[in-house]
Amino acid sequence: MPRVMANSPSKTTASGTTNLGAAYAQDNWRVNRRLTVNLGLRWDGVPHTYEAHDRMGNFYPSLYNPANAAVLVTNPNDPAFGTISPTSPGLGTSPNPILAGVPLYLNGIGIPEKNGVPKGLVNNHWAAFGPRIGLAYDLTGSGKTVVRGGFGIMYERIQGNDMYDAGPNIPFSLNVGLQSVSLSNPGISLATGNLANRPINTADITGLAVNNYKLPASYQYSIGVQRQLNSKSVLTNQLCWKPEPPSERSQRIQSPGSGGAAESDPGFQIQFGARPAIPGFPLDSPDGDRSQHPLQWSADRREFTSRA
């Protein structure tokens, strides 16, 4: 019997929005004739990307009820074998009018701005203060050899790929598998000639960790020496340490939860090699530990011209 996969309509458009804000202050302090210190502080206000019309879904351990774990169809002769039973607890419907009346397993699923779910699916972290410290020290007092150093914390927004990955999450998107149907008319059962029974599929979830979504931070250092060779030439030797912002990476973390009560819930299945965000299952959160340690050399020749 042929089997086709029919994609039920979901949201036709999505509008991802990010609002950014920042403030910065700096002062230069000349400690003495040989030492100058630069002090600065930057604040980055970067809330998580959100879908302008709240058409997103995510799994939240706080909304999951183990008593409503999914019940599957266990009769191997039933065309819906292995899918969720129509009498299972935890069923609901989509707010998407295109999917009105379609039963979905929504135990633990939250949508933005309802039941305490943040608009961007995860809690924003506003304490993104990045200090800047720089110094220049005249090593000999002659003005020809200067030691320079600096440190700063830089923040980066999460680029939005996590929201793209979560776009197919229920309850606004749905994939349905139909059996014993023709490719030309997948809505009709070949066995009965009637409308094909549409099973209630288990949910593929790309979960975002609601409380573990701090902005990616890069701690950058540099130290170097400048030496004036003559009136027109300067030699610079500088060591920098620059970790890459982890905005495009993720890690799997164990969510706090119910002692494994939801780990065997058949209403959810693995997506892209990552388990869904139910208690005891890993969640997605930004992470990264790559860094660069370049040693930079430069020689500059400066030409001065006088104006008549």
N, C-alpha and C positions, 0 to 999 in steps of 0.2 A: 504494500500500500504506500503510495507516495506521501511524503510528509513535507509540508512547507512551513516556513516561518513567516508569520504576518506581523508586521509592526503596527500596532494600534497607534492612532494619531496622538501626539502629545502637543506641548506648547509649540507653536509655529515660530515664534521669535523670542529672543531673550535679550535683555538690556542690562549688561553688567556695568555697575557704576562704582567708582571709587572717588571719595572726596579727600583731598590732601590739604594739610596746613602745616606751617612751620614757623618758628621764631628763632632768632639768633642774636647774640650779643657778644662783643669782644672788646678787650682792652689790652693795650701794650704797656708794660711796666719796665722802665729802665732802672734796674736795681742799683747799678753803678756804671762807671764808664766802660766796663768790660762785659757786663752781663745784662741782657735784655730778655724779658719773659713775656710771651703772648698767652693770654688766658681768654678762653671763649666757652660758650655753652649754647648748644642748639637743642631745640625741642621739635620733634617730628610727631605730628598728629596724623596717623594713618589708619583709619578704621578699615576693617576687612571689606573686600569687594562684596557688593550685594546685588541681587536681581531686583530691578526697579519695581516690578509688579509682584514680588514675593512668590514667584513660581519656582520654588526650589524645595527639596526635601532632604532630611538628614536623620540619622539614627541618634537617639539620646537615651543613655542608660536610665536616666531619671524618669523617662516616659514608658519604659518597658515594664510590663507586668508578666512575671513568669506564669501566673495562673492562666494567661491567655496565649500560651505557646501554641504554635500552629499544629493542626491535626491534618495529616495527609490522607489521600485516597490510597487504601492498601489492597484493594481488589485488583489482582493482575489482569483480570479480564475487562476491567473498566478502561475506556479510552483515556480517562483522566488519571490513570495510575501514576503515583509519584508526585502529583500536584496537590495543592491545598484543597481540602474538602470544603464544599459550599457551606457546611454546617460548623466549620471551625470557628473557635473564638478568635478575637483580634481582627476581624474583618471590618472594612469600612469602604468608603467611596472617595473618589478624587474630587477636589474642588474645581478641576479643569472641566468646563462644560462639555468638551469634546468626549471626555471619558465618563460622563454622568451615568451613574447606575452600574458601572463596571466594578465588581468586588475586588478589593485589594487587601493584602495582609499589611496592616498599618500599626501593629503592636510596636510601640517605641518610636514611630516615625513622627517627626515634628516639622512644621512649616514655619517660615519666618513670621515673627510678631504674633504668634499664638502660643498659649501655654508656656510663656516665658522663653520662647525660642528667640535668639537675637536676629536682627534683620539680616546680618551677614552670615548666619548659621553658627558663628563662633563668637565668643566674648572678645571685645576689643581690649587692648592693653595700651593705656594712655601714658604710662610712665616711661616714655622713650626719650630720655635726656642723654645727650651725647656731649661730653666735655671735650674741649680742644686745648691742648697745652703745647706750646712751642718755646724753644729757647735758643739763644745765640750767645756764645761765650768766646770772647777774644782771648785765645790761649796764651799769647805772649805779651799782650798789651800794645803791640805794634800795629794792629789792624790788618796783618797779613795772613794770620792763621786763625780760623774761626771754627769752633765745634758747634754744630747745629743738631737739634733733636726735636722730635715731636711725637705726640700721641693723640689719638682721637677715636671716638666710638661713632660709627656710621650705621644708620638704620636704613633698611630697604623694605619696600612694600612687597607683600606676597603677590606674585604677578597675575594670579587669576586662574592658573592651570588647575588648581584644586577645584574651583567652581565649575570649570569646564568638565572635569572628570565626574563631578557630582550631578551634572545636568541630567543624565538619564535616570536618576533616582526616582522612585515612586514618591509622591502620588501623581506627579505631572507627566510622567513618561511610562510607557509600558510596552514590553515585547511579549507576544503570545505565540505559542507553538500549536499548530492544528494538525491532526493526523487524519488519514483516510479522506483526503480532499484532493481536488484537481487543481493544477496550477492556474487554469483559466478562471476558476470560480472557487477560491479557497473558502468561501463562507458557507458552502453547501457540503454536507456529508455525502460521500459516495455510497455509504452503506444504507442510509435511510432516505436520502433525497431531501432531508429537512436541513434546517440551519445547523451547522456544526456546533458541537458543544465546545465553548471556549473555556479552557481550564484556567484555574487561578494559579498562576505561576509563582514559584518562590522568588523572592526579591533579590536582585543584584544591587548591593549597596556600596558606594564609595563614601566611607564615613569620615567626617572631620571632627577632630577632638575639640569639643566646645571650650574647654578650659585650658588648653595647651597650645595656644596659637599666638604666642608673643612674636613681635616683629623680628625678622632675622637681623642680627647685629654683626658688624665687622669691626674688630679691634685692630687698629692699624698703628704701627710704630715706625719710626725712622730715626737713624742717627748717622751723622756723617761729618766729614772734615772738608773745609774749603781752604785752599792755599793759593795766595796770590803769587804768581811766578814772576811777573813783571808788571809794568804799568798797564798792559793791555790783555794779559792772560790770567785765567783763574782755573785751577784744577780742583775738581770735586770728586770725592769718594763717599758713597752713601749706601747704607744697608737699610732695606725696607722689609717689613713683615706685614703682609696684606692677605688675610684670609678671604676667601670668596664668600659673598653673601649666600646663604642657603635658601634663597627664595624659590629655587626650582627643584629642591630635593625634599624628601620626606623620610620619616622614620616610623617604625611601628612601635607603639607604646601600649602597655596593658592598661585598659580602663579599670577603674575601681568598680566593684559590682557585687554580684549576688552569689559569690562562691561557686561560680560555674553553672548556676541554674539555667542560664540562657545559652550556654555554649553549644548545646545540642539542639537548639531550636531549628526545626527543618524549614521554617518560613524564610530563612535567609541562606544565601549561598555565597561562595567565595567569588570575588570580582578582581580580575587582574592580579591574581596571586596573593591578594590581601584579604584577610577575613573581615567581615562586616563589623561595624562598631557596636557590638553588644557586649555586656559586661563580661570581662575575661578575654574578649577578643581584641586584637590590635586595632588602633585607630591611626589616622594620618595626622601628622603634625610636622611643621617645618623643622629641618635639621640640616647640619652641614659642618664639616670639619676640614675642608680642603684649605690650603693656604699657599702663599707664594713668599719666597725669601730671596728676592733678587738683590744682588750687589751691583750697584750702578757706579760707573765711572764716566766722567765727562770733562772735557777741556774746552773752555770758552775763550774766544779771542774777541775783545771788544775794541771797536774802532770809534774814535771820537773825532768829530769834525767841528770846527768853529764856524759860526755864522757872522758874516760881516754886518 
